[in-house]
Amino acid sequence: MTNRDRDERGRRGYHHGNLRQALLDAARQLIKQQGAAGFSLTEAARLAGVSAAAPYRHFRDREALLAQVAISGFEQFADRLEAAWNDGVPSPLQAFENVGRAYLAFARDEPASYSAMFEAGLSVDDSPELKAAADRAFDVLRRVTAAVAQTAPQANLPPGALMSLHVWAMSHGIATLFGDGKPCRGKVPLTADEILDAGMLIYLRGLGIIPTEK
């Protein structure tokens, strides 16, 4: 067998054995370049080095490929939030801050996955697997806010689910508007982490979780 034959065989084996992952990697690269709505399944196939028909072995259409990128993203996202929470160690408030920073770090480190998760227009109701992955990530925030809320006067607190949505909305908004590379990023003198820390401080003080300084 010549070196050329070995190379050809290696390439065929790679594409055959790793086609699904190659397409996911290609989709992430295209999302980074063109946005979640800016590429076709044919482009993903071309970038992965396979025929236009090959992706249909694993994905029925572009939306199915996007959904899998989002599912994988939510799974990684949940893992990062869980690790940052660390069962409330060293303290619930410090771990809460760590979770917020982990949220922003994920959006910064995994922009393609983050875009597929939140900007691709995918409906979690259309995919049980996507819904389960998204729910797992949100469940971390629910548990985090519930633990922090235990330190506050209960009369001042909104329902736990609503409080979790407040935290999610603030984190997501700051990641979207002020994350590294965002258009608004250069217009403010603070980093995204600092903006989130300040916003959460005001929110937690308003609920009585952190005492107001006198």
C-alpha positions as CSV (number, residue, x, y, z in Angstrom):
1,M,0.0,0.0,0.0
2,T,1.4,3.4,-1.0
3,N,1.5,6.4,1.3
4,R,-1.2,8.0,-0.9
5,D,-3.4,4.9,-0.4
6,R,-2.9,5.1,3.3
7,D,-3.8,8.8,3.3
8,E,-6.9,8.3,1.3
9,R,-7.9,5.4,3.5
10,G,-7.3,7.5,6.6
11,R,-9.4,10.3,5.3
12,R,-12.3,8.0,4.4
13,G,-12.1,6.3,7.8
14,Y,-12.0,9.7,9.6
15,H,-15.1,11.0,7.8
16,H,-17.0,7.7,8.2
17,G,-16.1,7.1,11.8
18,N,-16.4,10.7,13.0
19,L,-18.9,12.2,10.6
20,R,-21.4,13.3,13.2
21,Q,-18.7,15.1,15.3
22,A,-17.1,16.6,12.2
23,L,-20.5,18.1,11.2
24,L,-21.0,19.5,14.7
25,D,-17.5,21.1,14.6
26,A,-18.2,22.5,11.2
27,A,-21.6,23.9,12.4
28,R,-19.9,25.7,15.3
29,Q,-17.3,27.2,13.0
30,L,-20.0,28.4,10.6
31,I,-22.1,29.9,13.4
32,K,-19.1,31.8,14.7
33,Q,-18.5,33.2,11.1
34,Q,-22.1,33.7,9.9
35,G,-24.4,33.5,12.8
36,A,-26.9,30.7,13.8
37,A,-29.1,31.4,10.8
38,G,-26.4,32.1,8.3
39,F,-25.4,28.7,7.0
40,S,-26.8,25.7,5.2
41,L,-26.4,21.9,5.7
42,T,-24.5,21.8,2.4
43,E,-22.0,24.4,3.7
44,A,-21.5,22.3,6.9
45,A,-20.9,19.2,4.7
46,R,-18.4,21.1,2.6
47,L,-16.5,22.3,5.6
48,A,-16.5,18.8,7.1
49,G,-15.1,17.5,3.8
50,V,-18.0,15.2,3.0
51,S,-20.6,15.1,0.3
52,A,-23.7,17.1,0.4
53,A,-25.8,14.0,1.1
54,A,-23.6,12.7,3.9
55,P,-25.1,14.8,6.7
56,Y,-28.5,13.2,6.3
57,R,-27.1,10.0,7.8
58,H,-27.2,11.8,11.2
59,F,-29.4,14.9,10.8
60,R,-32.7,15.3,8.9
61,D,-32.0,19.0,8.2
62,R,-30.1,22.1,9.3
63,E,-32.4,22.7,12.3
64,A,-31.6,19.2,13.6
65,L,-27.9,19.9,13.4
66,L,-28.4,23.3,15.1
67,A,-30.5,21.5,17.8
68,Q,-27.7,19.1,18.5
69,V,-25.2,22.0,18.8
70,A,-27.6,23.6,21.3
71,I,-28.1,20.3,23.2
72,S,-24.3,19.8,23.6
73,G,-24.0,23.5,24.6
74,F,-26.6,23.2,27.3
75,E,-24.9,20.1,28.7
76,Q,-21.5,21.9,28.9
77,F,-23.2,25.0,30.3
78,A,-24.9,23.0,33.1
79,D,-21.6,21.3,33.9
80,R,-19.9,24.7,34.2
81,L,-22.6,26.2,36.4
82,E,-22.7,23.1,38.6
83,A,-18.9,23.2,39.0
84,A,-19.0,26.9,39.9
85,W,-21.8,26.3,42.4
86,N,-19.8,23.5,44.1
87,D,-22.6,22.8,46.5
88,G,-22.5,26.3,47.9
89,V,-18.8,26.1,49.0
90,P,-17.2,28.2,50.4
91,S,-20.5,30.1,51.1
92,P,-23.8,30.4,49.2
93,L,-23.1,34.0,48.4
94,Q,-19.6,33.4,47.1
95,A,-20.7,30.4,45.1
96,F,-23.6,32.5,43.7
97,E,-21.1,35.0,42.5
98,N,-19.0,32.2,41.0
99,V,-22.0,30.9,39.1
100,G,-22.6,34.4,37.6
101,R,-19.0,34.6,36.4
102,A,-19.2,31.0,35.0
103,Y,-22.3,32.1,33.0
104,L,-20.4,35.0,31.4
105,A,-17.3,32.8,30.8
106,F,-19.3,30.2,29.0
107,A,-20.9,32.9,26.7
108,R,-17.4,34.2,26.0
109,D,-15.6,30.9,25.5
110,E,-18.3,29.1,23.5
111,P,-20.0,31.8,21.4
112,A,-21.2,29.3,18.7
113,S,-22.9,27.0,21.2
114,Y,-24.3,30.0,23.1
115,S,-25.7,31.4,19.8
116,A,-27.3,28.0,18.9
117,M,-28.8,27.8,22.4
118,F,-30.3,31.2,22.6
119,E,-30.3,32.9,19.2
120,A,-31.2,30.2,16.7
121,G,-35.0,30.3,17.3
122,L,-35.2,26.7,18.3
123,S,-38.2,25.6,20.3
124,V,-37.5,23.3,23.3
125,D,-41.0,22.0,22.9
126,D,-40.0,20.4,19.6
127,S,-37.2,18.3,21.1
128,P,-37.5,16.4,24.4
129,E,-33.7,16.1,24.4
130,L,-33.2,19.8,24.0
131,K,-35.8,20.6,26.6
132,A,-34.1,18.2,29.1
133,A,-30.7,19.8,28.5
134,A,-32.0,23.3,28.9
135,D,-34.0,22.4,32.0
136,R,-30.9,20.9,33.6
137,A,-29.1,24.1,33.2
138,F,-32.0,26.2,34.6
139,D,-32.3,23.7,37.5
140,V,-28.8,24.7,38.6
141,L,-29.9,28.3,38.8
142,R,-33.1,27.3,40.7
143,R,-31.1,25.5,43.3
144,V,-28.5,28.3,43.6
145,T,-31.1,31.0,44.1
146,A,-33.1,28.8,46.5
147,A,-30.0,28.3,48.7
148,V,-29.2,32.0,48.7
149,A,-32.8,32.9,49.4
150,Q,-32.7,31.0,52.7
151,T,-30.6,33.7,54.2
152,A,-33.2,36.4,53.4
153,P,-36.3,37.6,55.2
154,Q,-38.9,35.4,53.6
155,A,-41.6,38.1,53.5
156,N,-39.4,40.1,51.0
157,L,-38.8,37.3,48.5
158,P,-40.5,36.7,45.2
159,P,-41.4,33.0,44.3
160,G,-38.3,30.9,43.8
161,A,-39.0,30.2,40.1
162,L,-39.4,34.0,39.5
163,M,-36.2,34.8,41.4
164,S,-34.4,32.3,39.2
165,L,-35.7,33.9,36.1
166,H,-34.6,37.3,37.4
167,V,-31.1,36.0,37.8
168,W,-31.1,34.3,34.4
169,A,-32.4,37.4,32.6
170,M,-29.8,39.6,34.2
171,S,-26.9,37.2,33.4
172,H,-28.1,36.6,29.9
173,G,-28.7,40.3,29.2
174,I,-25.2,41.3,30.3
175,A,-23.6,38.4,28.4
176,T,-25.5,39.4,25.3
177,L,-24.9,43.2,25.5
178,F,-21.5,43.5,27.2
179,G,-19.6,40.3,26.6
180,D,-16.2,40.4,25.0
181,G,-16.5,41.4,21.3
182,K,-20.1,42.7,21.7
183,P,-20.9,46.1,20.0
184,C,-21.8,47.8,23.3
185,R,-18.6,46.5,25.0
186,G,-16.5,49.6,24.3
187,K,-19.1,52.1,25.5
188,V,-18.9,51.3,29.2
189,P,-15.9,51.6,31.6
190,L,-16.7,48.2,33.3
191,T,-16.2,44.6,32.3
192,A,-19.1,42.3,31.9
193,D,-18.2,40.6,35.2
194,E,-18.2,43.9,37.0
195,I,-21.5,44.9,35.6
196,L,-23.0,41.6,36.7
197,D,-21.5,41.8,40.1
198,A,-22.9,45.3,40.6
199,G,-26.4,44.3,39.3
200,M,-26.6,41.3,41.5
201,L,-25.4,43.3,44.5
202,I,-28.3,45.8,44.0
203,Y,-30.8,42.9,43.5
204,L,-29.7,41.0,46.5
205,R,-29.7,44.1,48.7
206,G,-33.2,44.9,47.5
207,L,-34.3,41.5,48.7
208,G,-32.6,41.9,52.1
209,I,-30.2,39.0,51.4
210,I,-27.2,41.4,51.6
211,P,-27.5,44.1,54.3
212,T,-27.6,47.7,53.0
213,E,-24.4,49.6,54.0
214,K,-25.0,52.4,56.5
